[in-house]
Amino acid sequence: MSVLREFGTGIWVCDGPTVPYYGFQYPTRMALIQLPDEELLVWSPVALSMPLRSEIVALGNVRFLVSPNRLHHLFLKEWKSAYPQARTYALPELRKKRPDIAFDGLLGDSPEPEWASDIDQVPVRGSPLTEVEFFHRPSRTAIFADLIQNFPPDWFNGWRAIVARLDGICAPNPGAPREWRMLFYDRRIARAAVERILAWPIERVLIAHGEPVMVDGRRFVRRAFKWLLGPDLIDPHSHHTKSIAHVAKRGSCCASASGCPS
């Protein structure tokens, strides 16, 4: 059985092990994007297994390792050791947090020239936890780490399920954890970033922590950010959103996950 699952044109996903985070078990997920000349960008790397390494060889050469925020770093050093030629990119907060990792560049407002033809990016600032969101043009996929979480209602049990539901991170009400929302000290700058994201022609949404969405992605993203944008800016059209679970029978893709370090 394949470790990598094709998510769309030129993009694959791999689900890693769960990791503990404040008493909750969080699954991990990474994205692998094929750039021109069979160069590969790895977003939020998960634990590197031998089967995963074998499948990567068939797709190309790992050229970039990318962490979208200061929480998604647990397996970066492992990948850097396995692929020393790969350039590692992160935010300044993570470079300060992980002095043991040799970072080659910092993520900014614009994509690096090496991936700009296929991938756009927007940092969402305005809180203590800046996160860079990405958009893969060939597959029309927006990629989120922790700012959108969409857990299946039965992912957590007992009191954890109640907390997760109240926190606003479970389907059918995706979003950022409620306590994170309260930490936004500059909603104006965050709102401007989300409006840039919504200008992308989003069809699919890949989420590190929760069920991905395969159609009507822009509307899904709007709904996930209603706490920031306000209900008056939610897309009024009634197109349905279709989770990846509904297309799994056709061999499309993924599993599930949550919002913490990976």
C-alpha positions in Angstrom: 0.0 0.0 0.0 1.3 3.4 -1.0 2.5 5.8 1.7 2.0 8.8 -0.5 -1.5 9.6 -1.8 -2.1 11.8 -4.8 -4.2 14.8 -3.8 -4.2 16.6 -7.2 -2.0 17.4 -10.1 1.5 17.5 -8.9 0.8 17.2 -5.2 0.8 14.3 -2.8 0.1 13.8 0.9 1.4 11.5 3.6 0.0 11.0 7.1 2.4 10.6 9.9 2.1 9.3 13.5 0.1 11.1 16.1 1.9 13.3 18.6 0.8 14.4 22.1 -0.1 18.1 22.5 -1.5 19.3 25.9 -3.1 16.0 26.6 -4.6 15.6 23.1 -3.3 13.2 20.4 -2.8 15.0 17.2 -2.2 13.3 13.8 0.5 14.7 11.5 0.3 15.3 7.8 2.7 16.6 5.1 2.4 17.7 1.5 4.9 16.9 -1.2 4.8 19.2 -4.3 6.5 18.4 -7.6 8.1 21.5 -9.1 9.5 21.8 -12.6 12.6 19.5 -13.4 11.3 17.0 -10.8 12.4 19.1 -7.9 10.3 18.5 -4.7 9.1 20.8 -2.0 8.1 19.1 1.3 5.6 21.1 3.4 5.5 20.3 7.1 7.5 17.1 7.0 6.3 14.1 9.0 8.4 11.2 10.4 10.6 9.9 7.6 10.1 6.1 7.0 11.9 3.9 4.6 8.7 3.3 2.5 8.2 7.0 2.2 11.8 7.6 1.1 11.5 4.9 -1.5 8.4 6.5 -3.0 10.0 9.9 -3.0 12.8 8.6 -5.2 10.3 7.8 -7.9 9.0 11.4 -7.9 12.1 13.5 -7.9 14.7 15.1 -5.8 13.9 16.8 -2.5 15.0 20.4 -2.9 13.0 22.4 -0.3 11.8 21.7 3.3 9.2 24.1 4.5 7.8 24.7 8.0 4.6 27.0 7.9 4.8 28.1 11.5 6.9 27.7 14.7 4.9 24.6 15.8 5.5 22.4 12.7 9.1 21.4 13.3 9.3 18.0 15.0 10.7 16.1 12.0 12.6 18.9 10.2 16.1 17.9 11.5 15.5 14.3 10.5 14.7 15.3 6.9 17.6 17.8 6.8 20.0 14.9 7.8 18.5 12.6 5.2 18.5 15.3 2.4 21.5 17.6 3.2 21.2 19.2 -0.2 17.7 20.4 0.5 17.2 24.1 1.5 15.2 24.6 4.6 12.7 27.5 5.0 10.8 28.7 8.1 9.7 31.8 9.9 12.1 33.8 12.1 10.3 32.5 15.2 11.2 28.9 14.4 14.8 29.7 13.5 15.1 31.2 17.0 13.4 28.2 18.6 15.5 25.6 16.8 19.1 26.8 16.7 20.1 23.2 16.2 18.7 23.3 12.6 20.6 25.0 9.8 17.9 27.1 8.1 18.7 28.4 4.6 16.1 31.0 4.2 13.1 32.8 5.8 9.5 32.7 4.5 8.2 36.1 3.6 5.3 37.9 1.8 6.3 36.5 -1.6 7.2 33.0 -2.7 10.8 32.2 -3.4 11.8 32.5 -7.1 12.5 28.7 -7.2 8.8 27.9 -6.5 7.0 31.0 -7.5 5.8 29.7 -10.8 3.8 26.9 -9.1 3.2 28.1 -5.5 2.0 31.4 -4.0 2.1 32.2 -0.3 0.6 34.6 2.2 1.8 35.1 5.9 -1.1 35.6 8.3 0.2 37.9 10.9 -1.5 39.7 13.8 -1.1 37.1 16.5 1.8 35.6 18.5 1.7 32.6 16.1 2.3 33.8 12.5 1.5 31.2 9.9 2.3 31.1 6.2 -0.5 29.7 4.0 0.3 28.3 0.5 -1.5 27.9 -2.8 -0.5 25.3 -5.3 -1.6 26.6 -8.7 -1.7 23.4 -10.8 -4.1 21.7 -8.4 -5.8 24.8 -7.1 -5.1 23.7 -3.6 -4.8 26.0 -0.6 -2.7 24.5 2.2 -3.2 25.3 5.9 -1.4 24.1 9.0 -3.2 25.2 12.2 -5.3 28.2 11.2 -8.0 25.9 9.8 -8.8 22.7 11.6 -11.6 20.4 10.6 -11.6 17.3 12.8 -14.2 14.6 12.3 -16.7 14.8 15.2 -15.6 11.4 16.5 -11.8 12.0 16.4 -11.6 12.8 20.1 -13.4 11.0 23.0 -14.9 12.0 26.3 -14.1 15.4 27.6 -11.6 16.0 24.8 -14.4 15.7 22.3 -16.4 18.4 24.2 -13.4 20.7 24.4 -12.6 20.3 20.7 -16.2 21.0 19.7 -16.4 24.1 21.9 -13.0 25.2 20.6 -14.5 25.4 17.1 -12.2 22.9 15.4 -14.6 20.1 14.5 -16.7 19.6 11.4 -19.1 20.9 10.4 -17.7 24.1 11.9 -14.0 24.4 10.8 -11.7 27.1 12.1 -8.8 28.1 14.3 -8.9 27.1 18.0 -11.0 29.6 20.0 -8.1 30.5 22.3 -5.9 31.3 19.3 -8.6 33.6 17.8 -8.6 35.6 21.1 -4.8 36.1 20.7 -5.1 38.2 17.6 -4.1 41.7 18.6 -4.2 43.1 15.0 -7.3 41.8 13.2 -7.0 44.3 10.5 -3.7 43.0 9.3 -4.9 39.4 9.6 -8.1 40.2 7.7 -6.1 41.7 4.9 -4.0 38.5 4.6 -7.1 36.3 4.5 -8.6 38.5 1.8 -5.4 37.9 -0.2 -5.9 34.2 0.3 -9.5 34.4 -0.8 -8.4 36.0 -4.1 -6.8 32.6 -5.0 -9.0 30.4 -7.3 -9.2 27.8 -4.5 -10.8 24.5 -5.4 -9.3 22.1 -2.9 -8.2 22.7 0.7 -5.4 20.6 2.3 -5.4 20.8 6.1 -2.7 19.4 8.4 -5.2 18.7 11.1 -8.6 17.6 9.9 -10.5 16.4 6.8 -9.4 18.1 3.5 -12.0 19.5 1.1 -12.0 18.5 -2.6 -14.5 21.0 -4.1 -15.8 24.5 -3.4 -12.7 25.3 -1.4 -12.9 29.0 -1.5 -16.3 28.9 0.2 -15.0 26.5 2.8 -12.1 28.9 3.6 -14.5 31.8 3.9 -16.6 29.8 6.4 -13.6 28.8 8.4 -12.6 32.5 8.8 -16.1 33.8 9.6 -14.8 34.6 13.1 -12.4 37.1 11.5 -14.2 38.2 8.4 -17.7 38.5 9.9 -20.9 36.7 8.7 -21.6 39.4 6.2 -18.6 38.4 4.1 -19.4 34.7 4.0 -20.1 33.5 0.4 -23.9 33.4 0.0 -23.8 30.8 -2.7 -25.2 27.4 -1.7 -22.7 25.1 -3.4 -21.9 22.1 -1.2 -18.5 21.3 0.2 -17.4 17.7 -0.3 -14.8 16.2 2.0 -12.1 13.9 0.9 -13.9 11.0 2.6 -16.5 11.1 -0.1 -14.0 10.6 -2.9 -11.8 8.1 -1.2 -13.5 5.3 -3.0 -12.1 6.7 -6.2 -8.6 6.5 -4.8 -8.1 10.3 -4.5 -6.5 10.8 -1.1 -6.0 11.4 2.5 -6.8 10.7 6.2 -7.4 13.0 9.1 -5.4 15.2 11.5 -5.4 18.1 14.0 -3.8 21.3 15.2 -0.4 21.1 16.8 3.2 20.6 16.1 4.3 18.2 13.4 
